[in-house]
């Protein structure tokens, strides 16, 4: 009986593999802050987009429903959205913050009680969390890191 076969033999060179992995890890370490920065910048743009969806004059009912981003009155909240630099917080860990220092930012995002005697209940009108969730849901963050880390893999 005659048999036909094909064989594939692979010899992994341990030191070459370790050197390649080390180059990949260094490249990931160098490229990740740029990926975090790109994610931060797009998140800030999305927050601003959400805050521009609706507006209304002062002293009129808001057209935004509970759970929707707040409707703009003066634009102060929108203008208060600031992005902060990417920071390394520990090895292989980075953070970038987007914050608002507007006095109404927290109650708009989370809801709460306000007004004289704390008699007015404001339902949450999230805009920060919604922007992050929207970008996450469409795979934006994963796509950014995949792009940067693919470049790191090519460096190996």
N, C-alpha and C positions, 0 to 999 in steps of 0.2 A: 504494500500500500504506500502510495506517495502522499506526502503532506506538503502543504504550502503554508508558509507563515511569514509574518513580518514581526520584527522585534524593534522596540524602541528602548534604548538604554540611556539613562541619564545619570551622570555623575555630578553631584553637587560639590562644588569646591567650598568647603566650610569658610575659609578665611575670606575668599572673594565675596561670598554671600553676606557675611557679617559686615564687611566693608561697605557693600552696597546698601545694606539696611541702615548703617550708620549715616551714610550720605542722605538717604531718604528722610531719616529722623531730623537731621540738621535742616534739610530743605523745608520740611513741614514746620519746624520751629521758626524759620525765617519767614515763611509765607502766611502763616496763620493770622498774624496781626493785620495783614492787608485784607484777608477774608472777613475778619471781624469788623474792620472799618467799613467795608462795602456793605455788610449786613446792617450795621448801625445807620449808615447814610440812607439806605433804602427804607429802613424802618421809620426814620425821621420824615422822609418824604411822604410815606404812607400816612403817618399821623397827621401831617399837615393837610393832605388830601381829604382825609376824613373830617377834619375840622372845617373844611370849606364846602362841605356838601349842602348845608342849609344855613340860613341866616334869618334874623328877624330884628325889627326895631326894638329899642329899649322899652321896657314897660308893656310889652305885649306877650301873649302866651308863646311858649316855645313850640315850634313845629316838629321838633324831634321827639319821637316816642321813647318811652323808657326802654333802655337796651340799645338805642341808637346813639351815635356820637352826638355831643351837644351841638345845638345850632349856634352859630356865631352871632354876637351882638356887636361888640366893639373890635374884635380881632385880637384883644390882649392875650387871650389864652393861646391862640395860634402863634403869635409872635414870641411867646415865652418858651416855646419848645426849643431846647438847646441840646446839642450833641457834645459829649465830652470825649477826650482822647482815649484811645485804646490803652489799657494798662495790663501789664503782666502782674498777676496776683500771686502766683507761685509757679514753679517750673511746669511748663506745658499748659498753663491756664491763663486765659486773658479775659478781660471784661471791657465793655464799652457801655456807657450809660447815656440815656436820653431822659432829660428831666424837664419839668415845668416848675417854675417858682411862683406861678400865678396863684393868688389866694383861693381861686375857685377850682384849681386843677384837681385836687384830691376829691372834693365832694362830687364833682362832675363824673369822675372816673368810678368812684365807689358808691356814690349815693350817701345820704345821711340827713341829718336834721339841721336846719338853719333858720335864719330870720329872728325877729324879735321874740323872745321867750322860747325860742327853739320850737315853734309851732308848725313850721313848714317842713314837710318831708320831701326830699328830692330823690327820685329813683336813680339808680346808676345809669350813666350814659357813657359807657366805656369807649375810649378812643385809643389809649395806649395798648391795652391788652388786645383790643380788636385788631389793631395794625399788626401786632406780632402774630396773632392767630391766623389772620388772613394770609400773611406771607408764609407762615409755616404750612398752612393747608395746601397752598399751591406748589410747595416744594422749593421755594426760593432759597431758604437758608442751606438746605442740603445741596442744591445746585451750585451755590457759590463755593461751598467747601469742596465739593467734588471737583470743580474746575481748578481750584488752587492746589488741592492735594494730588490731583492727576499730574500737575506740573512737577510736584515733588517726587512722584514715582518715576517720572522720566529722568529726574536728576540722579536716581539710583543706578 
